[in-house]
Amino acid sequence: MPGILPQPGIMDIALYVGGTSSIEGVSDVVKLSSNENPFGCSDAVKVAYGKAGHGLHRYPSTDHAGLRAAIAEVHGLDGERIICGVGSDEVLQFVTMAYAGVGDEVIYTEHGFSMYPILAKMVGAKGVVVPERERMVDVDAILAACTQKTKIVFIANPGNPTGTMLPPEEVARLADGLPDGAILVHDGAYTEFVAGADGGAALVEARENVIMTRTFSKIYGLGGLRIGWGYAPKEIIDVLNRVRQPFNLSTVQLEVGEAAVRDQAWVEKCRADNTRLRTWLRDALAEHGVDSDPSSANFILARFADQAEAEACDEYLKTQGLIVRRVAGYGLPNCLRITVGDEPGCRRVAHAIGQFKAGAR
Ligand SMILES: *Cc1c(COP(=O)(O)O)cnc(C)c1O
C-alpha cells in the first residue's frame, strides 16, 4: 500500500500466542498452560455476573468509583491512587504509552513476562534485556543497565514463568537505585498466592517512582472477564487517566470485580489449595527426577535435561490430554511451565511425567 506505514517498532511485534486449550482427537483435556484458577470464580461472583445483565443498556461509570472504593477498602489503600484497566495488561499499556517513546529505553529481564517487549515496541522505545541470576531477577544487573534514557523498568514479582520472588528489601533497593525520570513497574499478577504479600503497596506509599499492578485474572478466576488495576502516586495516576478510554471497563466488569474483591474468603481458600497442591506437585516431579525452583505462584517451572527432552515430554503429555506451556520463547528452552491444577489435574500430570521419565513416548 503506497506510503501507508505503521509507526516505528510495530512491525517488530510478533503476534502473541496464548496457551492452547484443546488437543485434536483428545477429550477430557486438562489445561495447565495459562495459569488459570482450576476452581473458577466464587459463587458470589457468579451471582453478581447474573445481576449485572439487567443494566446492560446503561453506560458504565467512567471513574470506576465503586470498584476503586472496594479495592481500597479491602487492601487498605487510597482509592484516589487506583486506576482500573482491561486486565492488568491495559494498565501496563497505559504506563508505557504515557512514559516511553522513540529514543527511550525500557528495561525487562531475560525471562520476563512477554508483554513487556511487546509494549516497548508498541511505542517505538528500545527494549533492554537484562540477564537474571539462576532464574531470579538480579537487581544489580538492572541497576547497571540503567541510563539517562531509562524510562520504565518492568519486573513481575513473583515472576512469570519463573515463579521466583524477590524479597521486599531487594525491590526497595531497585526502586531507590533508579535514575531520575525512571518508573519501576512492580507487576503483582501472582501476589495473592503469597500469604501476607502486599504486591508492592508499601513501596508505592513510600516513594514517587513505583507503580504496582494487580489482576483479577489469576487467583480470582476471572481471566475471561479482563479486569486489572494499578496503584501509584497521584501524579502518575492523573497522567494514566488521560490515556485511558473513558468507558474502558463495562458495567459487568465493574460490578463483578467489586463482588470478587469483597469475597476474600474465596481468595484465602484458593491460596491454601494452591500452596498445598503446588508443594505436592513439586515433590512428585522431583521424585521423577524433574527439578523446579521453589515457586511463589500458581505454576511450577519444570526443568528437563535439555530442549529435546522438554519438547518430547510436552508431546507425550499432549497424548495424555495434558496441556502445559513451552517457554523457549522466554529463554527457557529446557523447561515447561505447568499450572497448578485441582487435585486430579495435579495427579494426572505428575503420573504422566513419571511415565515419560520411565521411558514412555
Ligand atoms: C497473567 C499476567 C498478567 C496480566 O494479566 P491480565 O489478565 O491482563 O490482568 C500480567 N503480568 C503477568 C506477569 C502475568 O502472568
The ligand as a Gaussian input file, in Angstrom:
#p B3LYP/6-31G(d) Opt

LIG

0 1
 C       -1.244000     -13.031000      33.690000
 C       -0.251000     -11.927000      33.868000
 C       -0.582000     -10.579000      33.734000
 C       -1.860000      -9.998000      33.347000
 O       -2.907000     -10.489000      33.058000
 P       -4.271000      -9.710000      32.813000
 O       -5.170000     -10.833000      32.524000
 O       -4.064000      -8.765000      31.693000
 O       -4.568000      -8.991000      34.088000
 C        0.362000      -9.618000      33.965000
 N        1.597000      -9.950000      34.297000
 C        1.977000     -11.216000      34.432000
 C        3.356000     -11.499000      34.834000
 C        1.070000     -12.251000      34.202000
 O        1.465000     -13.505000      34.308000

